[in-house]
Amino acid sequence: MKKFSWVVGITIVVLLVFSCSFPPMDAKTKLAHWMNGVWLMADGSYTIYTDTHYFVISASGDSASANIYCGASQVKYHNKGMARKQIMRLRQMPGTTLQWFKENVVDENAEIPLKIDTTQFAPNTCNIKDGIIYDSITEITEDYILLSTCNGDKEKILPNGVSIYMPKDGGEFYSYRIERIK
């Protein structure tokens, strides 16, 4: 009986130490941590999230009817949501000429830092101001973060590396994190 109570006592101490040594993450930290990594969509597109940027790579079709999209955006996480601003976009749809967009780049080695206005995070919606998209956190639990994105759409991010995009008009589109960056 003494051995059993000793094991129980040590177990309780270890659980207390671990529960006290890892403070709960705030929304900003949780969102950045859960988004971090390389994500694969069902259509074969990739999205890569870092602490300060995200990159999208999508290609389909062939040389005669190419459908190509590559984009780079700055991202800033906040306890109210995620702000993002596109700095580069390369787009070609079938039958169109290649479109190129570049903004916020000072020269070959620098870009203008993303400065956000936290008052632009609005409950249950996204706002766009000065080219910055403000996706707001609608709900946050231990099991998911629900973001309100543009056009009434939502995105549910899970800690296990699954993201579910939910358009306002219905349906669900899954993405899977296939690699963490850190």
Order of alpha helices (4+ residues) and beta strands (2+ residues): alpha-alpha-beta-beta-beta-beta-beta-beta-beta-beta-beta-beta-beta-beta-beta-beta
